[in-house]
Amino acid sequence: MIENTETTEGTQPNKPVTPTAKSGRGRQFLFNALGVIVLLVVAILGGYSSGLGIRRSNQDSVIMQQLGEQYQNALIDIQFGRYENAKQRLEWIIDNEPTFPGAMEKLTEVLVLSNQPTPTLTPSLTPTPDFSGAQEAFTRAQQLIAAQDWTGALQALDSMRKMDANYEQSKVDGMYYFALRNYGYSLIVQQGNLEGGIYQLTLAERFGPLDRDSDGLRNGARYYLIGASFWELDWAEALNYFNQVAGYGLWDGTMTVGERIHIASMRYGDELFGRGQFCDAVTQYQNAQAIAVLDAAATENFEAAYRQCYPATATPDLTLTVSPPAGSESPTEEPKTEEPTVPPTIAPPQ
């Protein structure tokens, strides 16, 4: 105890810290920590929400593509009388997307076809099949394919297969593939019959893998139909799908993909303008303007949105005032001349 007393002698006494100062610093530290935690939580929630939105958008695109594929497979099932398979596909489509174009109508058609009574066939003597016409039908199909009469060629091939299913089987399969592939391609490109073209190309795929051009065209037609399903319902989604097939030159018998993009861009621009997103609206109007002239509504909104996005700025006064250096006269200033002082006239004394 003596040693501790000696070592502390002569030292400066510590200034006591008041409880008020300690509690003030503690509260300040607590508030700062809470502020940092709140900012972190807001940032995490914002990133999570953005990620969910992107994931949901990608998931919707995948689902729509699956719906389109199932619809085409249902058409094939109907063609071959597999009504139960077609019914299951169409019901799945309607469960996931009740407004999918054509699904409800095809389901009704399938239900009617599947409930038709099967006619009772009266047994009769089966005539001996005559296969002498198979060669003639085969030659006829070759001639029609050379003339690019795809429907006629397919009818000739069907007739030949009914006569003799084994006649030149490998060659006939190749002719089926060639006729179906080119028929589907022409339906899409020349006639704008997208659904029919997709159907024929899918039939061709049963005889062999599609080439890159026809497979890409089929996928483009599917995207076009999906985009058309959003028409006047969701302009942003419609644009999303049409922009992906902008270079395919597709049309559906009424409008080309370029015309679809032009109209959808204007209407989406109108939506953005109504929501006060003026700069985004300007972008959509400019995209539409690059294709064709804007209509009256889009022109009016475009001008108003442009003024809001790019407000006019005051023109600065460019007139410069040059001050002469100290001790020198201005070059534009005329030198001052002193007027002579006229002495006053003194009248002589009277």
Backbone hydrogen bonds, N-H to C=O, Kabsch-Sander energy under -0.5 kcal/mol:
donor,donor_aa,acceptor,acceptor_aa,energy
5,T,1,M,-1.6
6,E,2,I,-2.0
7,T,3,E,-2.0
8,T,4,N,-1.1
9,E,5,T,-0.6
9,E,6,E,-0.8
11,T,8,T,-1.2
18,T,16,P,-0.5
22,K,18,T,-1.6
23,S,19,P,-2.4
24,G,20,T,-1.9
25,R,21,A,-2.2
26,G,22,K,-2.2
27,R,23,S,-2.3
28,Q,24,G,-2.2
29,F,25,R,-2.4
30,L,26,G,-2.3
31,F,27,R,-2.7
32,N,28,Q,-2.3
33,A,29,F,-2.4
34,L,30,L,-2.5
35,G,31,F,-2.3
36,V,32,N,-2.2
37,I,33,A,-2.3
38,V,34,L,-2.4
39,L,35,G,-2.3
40,L,36,V,-2.3
41,V,37,I,-2.4
42,V,38,V,-2.4
43,A,39,L,-2.4
44,I,40,L,-2.5
45,L,41,V,-2.6
46,G,42,V,-2.4
47,G,43,A,-2.3
48,Y,44,I,-2.4
49,S,45,L,-2.4
50,S,46,G,-2.3
51,G,47,G,-2.4
52,L,48,Y,-2.3
53,G,49,S,-2.1
54,I,50,S,-2.1
55,R,51,G,-2.5
56,R,52,L,-2.7
57,S,53,G,-2.2
58,N,54,I,-2.3
59,Q,55,R,-2.3
60,D,56,R,-2.2
61,S,57,S,-1.9
62,V,58,N,-2.0
63,I,59,Q,-2.3
64,M,60,D,-2.4
65,Q,61,S,-1.8
66,Q,62,V,-2.2
67,L,63,I,-2.5
68,G,64,M,-2.1
69,E,65,Q,-2.1
70,Q,66,Q,-2.6
71,Y,67,L,-2.1
72,Q,68,G,-2.0
73,N,69,E,-2.3
74,A,70,Q,-2.0
75,L,71,Y,-1.8
76,I,72,Q,-1.7
77,D,73,N,-2.3
78,I,74,A,-2.3
79,Q,75,L,-2.1
80,F,76,I,-1.8
81,G,78,I,-1.3
82,R,77,D,-2.9
83,Y,81,G,-1.7
86,A,82,R,-2.1
87,K,83,Y,-2.7
88,Q,84,E,-2.2
89,R,85,N,-2.2
90,L,86,A,-2.6
91,E,87,K,-2.4
92,W,88,Q,-1.9
93,I,89,R,-2.2
94,I,90,L,-2.5
95,D,91,E,-2.2
96,N,92,W,-1.6
97,E,93,I,-2.9
100,F,97,E,-2.0
103,A,100,F,-1.4
104,M,100,F,-0.6
106,K,102,G,-2.2
107,L,103,A,-2.2
108,T,104,M,-2.1
109,E,105,E,-2.1
110,V,106,K,-2.5
111,L,107,L,-2.4
112,V,108,T,-2.0
113,L,109,E,-2.5
114,S,110,V,-2.9
115,N,111,L,-1.1
116,Q,113,L,-1.1
121,L,119,P,-0.6
131,F,129,P,-0.7
133,G,130,D,-0.5
134,A,131,F,-1.2
136,E,132,S,-0.5
137,A,133,G,-2.5
138,F,134,A,-2.5
139,T,135,Q,-2.5
140,R,136,E,-2.4
141,A,137,A,-2.5
142,Q,138,F,-1.9
143,Q,139,T,-2.0
144,L,140,R,-2.2
145,I,141,A,-2.2
146,A,142,Q,-2.1
147,A,143,Q,-1.6
148,Q,145,I,-1.4
149,D,144,L,-2.8
150,W,148,Q,-1.2
153,A,149,D,-2.3
154,L,150,W,-2.3
155,Q,151,T,-2.0
156,A,152,G,-2.2
157,L,153,A,-2.3
158,D,154,L,-2.3
159,S,155,Q,-2.2
160,M,156,A,-2.2
161,R,157,L,-2.4
162,K,158,D,-1.8
163,M,159,S,-1.6
164,D,160,M,-2.8
167,Y,164,D,-1.2
169,Q,166,N,-1.0
172,V,168,E,-2.9
173,D,169,Q,-2.4
174,G,170,S,-1.9
175,M,171,K,-2.1
176,Y,172,V,-2.7
177,Y,173,D,-2.5
178,F,174,G,-2.4
179,A,175,M,-2.6
180,L,176,Y,-2.9
181,R,177,Y,-2.7
182,N,178,F,-2.1
183,Y,179,A,-2.2
184,G,180,L,-2.6
185,Y,181,R,-2.1
186,S,182,N,-2.3
187,L,183,Y,-2.1
188,I,184,G,-1.7
189,V,185,Y,-2.6
190,Q,186,S,-2.0
191,Q,186,S,-1.4
193,N,187,L,-2.6
194,L,192,G,-1.4
197,G,193,N,-2.2
198,I,194,L,-2.6
199,Y,195,E,-2.1
200,Q,196,G,-2.3
201,L,197,G,-2.4
202,T,198,I,-2.0
203,L,199,Y,-1.9
204,A,200,Q,-2.2
205,E,201,L,-1.6
206,R,203,L,-1.4
207,F,204,A,-1.7
208,G,204,A,-0.7
215,D,211,D,-2.4
216,G,212,R,-2.5
217,L,213,D,-2.3
218,R,214,S,-2.3
219,N,215,D,-2.3
220,G,216,G,-2.4
221,A,217,L,-2.4
222,R,218,R,-2.1
223,Y,219,N,-2.3
224,Y,220,G,-2.3
225,L,221,A,-2.3
226,I,222,R,-2.3
227,G,223,Y,-2.7
228,A,224,Y,-2.4
229,S,225,L,-1.4
230,F,226,I,-0.7
230,F,227,G,-1.1
231,W,228,A,-1.2
233,L,230,F,-2.2
234,D,230,F,-2.8
238,A,234,D,-2.4
239,L,235,W,-2.4
240,N,236,A,-1.9
241,Y,237,E,-1.9
242,F,238,A,-2.5
243,N,239,L,-2.7
244,Q,240,N,-0.8
245,V,241,Y,-0.6
245,V,242,F,-1.0
246,A,243,N,-1.1
248,Y,245,V,-1.5
249,G,246,A,-0.6
250,L,245,V,-0.5
252,D,255,M,-1.6
257,V,250,L,-2.4
260,R,256,T,-2.1
261,I,257,V,-2.3
262,H,258,G,-2.3
263,I,259,E,-2.3
264,A,260,R,-2.8
265,S,261,I,-2.4
266,M,262,H,-1.6
267,R,263,I,-2.4
268,Y,264,A,-2.5
269,G,265,S,-2.1
270,D,266,M,-2.1
271,E,267,R,-1.9
272,L,268,Y,-2.4
273,F,269,G,-2.5
274,G,270,D,-2.3
275,R,271,E,-1.4
276,G,273,F,-1.4
277,Q,272,L,-2.5
278,F,276,G,-1.5
281,A,277,Q,-2.1
282,V,278,F,-2.3
283,T,279,C,-1.7
284,Q,280,D,-1.7
285,Y,281,A,-2.5
286,Q,282,V,-2.5
287,N,283,T,-2.0
288,A,284,Q,-2.3
289,Q,285,Y,-2.6
290,A,286,Q,-1.4
291,I,288,A,-1.4
292,A,288,A,-2.3
299,T,295,D,-2.5
300,E,296,A,-2.3
301,N,297,A,-2.2
302,F,298,A,-2.5
303,E,299,T,-2.2
304,A,300,E,-1.9
305,A,301,N,-2.9
306,Y,302,F,-2.4
307,R,303,E,-1.8
308,Q,304,A,-1.7
309,C,305,A,-2.6
310,Y,306,Y,-2.8
318,L,316,P,-0.7
322,V,320,L,-0.7
323,S,321,T,-0.6
328,S,325,P,-1.9
333,E,330,S,-1.1
334,E,332,T,-0.5
342,V,340,P,-0.6
346,I,344,P,-0.5
347,A,345,T,-0.6
